[in-house]
Amino acid sequence: MRAWVELIHYLDAAGWPARNATGEVPNATPFGIDQLSGHGVDVAFREVLTGRVPNAIARRVRDRAGGLEWFEAVASHYNPLRRSADVVLCWDEFTGIPAASLPGGPPVVSGVQLLTDPQNRSKRFLRTARRALENMEAVFVQAHGMIPVLRDEWNVPVHKLKFVPFGVDSDWFRPIEGDVDRDLVASVGDDGHRDHDTLIKAVADVRRHRPGTRLELATQLDVELPSDLGVLHRGHLGRRRRQFYGSANVVAVATKPNIHGSGMSVILEAMACGRPYVVTASEGLEGYLNHGHDGLVVPPGDVEVFASAVGALMADPERADAMGQAGRARLERELTTDVQAQHLAEVLKEVARTR
C-alpha cells in the first residue's frame, strides 16, 4: 500500500538523507518514517514550500490559524501522488487538522501531540479541531495518558484511538567510545512541562555531598544555572547529542505533571546511548520507563527524592553502567524507530482495509 505523508512545514524529508549521511540527524527521514517500507507501506512526502512569496503567505496563514498549516495543505491537496495514495499520514494535528478538513481524497490518519492541552487555543481552533477529529479515520498518540482525554473530552471513538510507541534510531544514538565522566549529570528539554528548577536544586543538593558533581543543561527555556554548578547550552546540540548523553554518568529529566510524555525523547536517546536516567513520574511516560532496571523514577516536585536518586547513581558507577546497558538492550527490543514503524504500519493497513 501507499501512504502520502504530510510533515510540519520546516521538516524537509527530501533533504534528510544528506543530513543523515553527514551525521547531523538520525534516520534517513524525519521520525524514521521511511522504515514503513519494511512493513509493507511505501511512502511519498509532501514537499516543503519554495519561494519567498508562498512561504510568506503560508507563515501569515499559520499565524492567524494558531499554527494550522492550511496553505500547505491546500497546495498539496491535488497532488497526483496524494490523490492516488491509500491513506494520508500526518504526524501531528497542525498538518492533520487541515488535511482532514479538506473535502475528498484518501482517508486521513493523524498523530496528536498537544490537543489534550488546549490552553491558549482559540475557540475557533478548538471547534475546527473537533470537527477534524470526527473526519479522521484513525488518531494515534505516543503517550498512553492522552487516550482517556481524547476519548472522554474530545469524544474520539475508542476504535479510532491508536497507541504507537515512540522510537529512536538505535544506530545513530549509540554508546560512545571513551570514558564516562562520573561527575556529570546531563539534561535536555525545551517544552513547557519541564521543571528545570527542581532539577537544578536537586543537582545542587547532590553537589553538597559530592563536590565534583556538575550539571550540563541544554534548553531554550528561561532558567538560571549557577556557573559554579554547571554549563547552560542554548543552541541545538545536533550531532553532539550522542556525546552529550554518552559521556554523562546520569541523564536526569524533571517535569511537572503531564500526559504528553514530556522528556520521552531524551530518556529514550539516553537509553540508546547506554546511560541510566532519573526522571519524574508522569502518565505520559507510562510504558516507557522501568524503574530500578534501566533508571530511577521519582515523584514530581520532590527535590530531596530527586537528589537522592541522582546521588545514588553518582555514588555507584557500576550500578549506573548496568542500568545503562539494560536500557540499551530493552530499547533495541521495544523502542526503536523500526518498532514504531511496525505499529504505525498496522494502523495504516487497518484503515486501508476498512475503506
Disulfide bonds with the S-S distance in Angstrom:
none
